[in-house]
Amino acid sequence: MGAWDRAALTQRLSGVVEVECVTPDLNGVPRGKVMTLEGFAEGRRLQLAQGVLLQCIMGGYPPAQFYGSDDSDLALVPDPAQIHLLPWSDTPRALAICDANEFDGSSSGLSSRGLLKQVIARYAAHGWQPVVATELEFFVLAHNPDPLRPFQPPLSLDGRREEGGGAFSVGSANGLRPFFDEVYRCMAALGLPRDTFMHEMGVSQYEINLWHGDPLLLADQTLLFKHLLREVGLKHGLNVVFMAKPLAHTPGSSMHIHQSVVEQGSGKNIFTTADGRASAPFFQFIAGQQAALADLTALYAPHVNSYQRLCQPFASPNNACWSEDNRSAGLRIPASAPAARRVENRVAGADANPYLILAASLAAGLHGIEQQLQPSAPLQGEFVVPDELLLPCTMHDALQRLKHSSLAPQLLGQEFIDGYLATKSLELANFYDEITPWERRVLAAYV
């Protein structure tokens, strides 16, 4: 942890007994250990097995060759700017977001937080700073102890369950007002600034826009916000669900990424020329996104369920087209003033790892600028997607595209891509080991 003001930290965390020291694994799940406040304040080295970064979503690990046959340790190094009191905890607790580093101080090649920091450093080498914002959608659902039963909307204060029609209604969340009141209090206590909040198109589906800023900060805030929502939801007897498609016949949940690039120091948006027109780097950034989207779909849509959203789209485009203010395109250019010109990547789902999708999207855009790539023509209105701009529509196809990609290792490193493929292949195999209720209900009667 380096030099640390133990007295100041102990005073700040007065009453806290334990600190949750976490780092995101490849799925964006916070993994780590709980440490005493005394040990944390003293800066004792905290170690974690390297394989934890590749832990499967259902538990278990890929073969040890993908994280070192010795399964040696990494050091969890807290980020001093990301140490927080947990305002929802009845027992005073704190949480520290950590980097997963080798003992020589370098970042582990399997760390998605480390990958994002490396991509930001590539921009800094050009004198640039990427600026991002995330739009995170989620469902607030009733307690569901039986995973074989479908999710239901919760009972609201009037004793009824929402049936639809609440989209964009400013009063539609009132039935869950006690829950959202605590969410807002906790956000304020954690210093999580929110821009806008609304009821989305789905039944009991909501969206929050976090304020734009540094990509690492936004990824940390997104991790904290998802953790906050789950914990506060449990206190209120609710399931807050970030699955890409938790309910049939209703829109899925996305995590749209708004991206621009500014000059360090001046803050000038490099996507806009002095006379307010779109610049060459703007089009090159789009072209880089287009070049990489299909290869990296498995990162933006990381689970079997992700493709229920991506390939049964309700404004969830499975394409690498770009368009001016058209939600049918995977890459949308929102209407804005020239100084706020940006590119919105609409492919990622709410189930994705925020560190990883920001690293992937920004690395792709920088690749386009550095290679001076040119995008396809923009498409407007109702359009037919050209075959070359379609994205993989199953997890198997997405993993195959990633496996044979020569670009993905250039953007994110061969070590990470190999480890990601190993873990995701194991998860997909685990899914295929299970027979679904649909198969029993439909096929058993007729085939």
Secondary structure, DSSP 8 states (H G I E B T S, - for coil): --S--HHHHHHHTTT--EEEEEEE-TTS-EEEEEEEHHHHHHT--EEEEGGGGG--TTS----GGGT-TT--EEEEEEEEEEEEE-TT-SS-EEEEEEEEE-TTS-B-TT-HHHHHHHHHHHHHHTTEEEEEEEEEEEEEEE----TTS-----B-TTS-B--S--TT-TTTTGGGHHHHHHHHHHHHHHT--EEEEEE-SSTTEEEEEE--B-HHHHHHHHHHHHHHHHHHHHHTTEEEE--S--STTS---BEEEEEEEEETTT--BTTB-TTS-B-HHHHHHHHHHHHHHTTTHHHHS-STTHHHHHTS-SS---B--EEES-TTSSEEE----GGG--EEE---BTTS-HHHHHHHHHHHHHHHHHTT--------SS----GGGB---SHHHHHHHHHT-SHHHHHH-HHHHHHHHHHHHHHHHHHHTS--HHIIIIITTT-
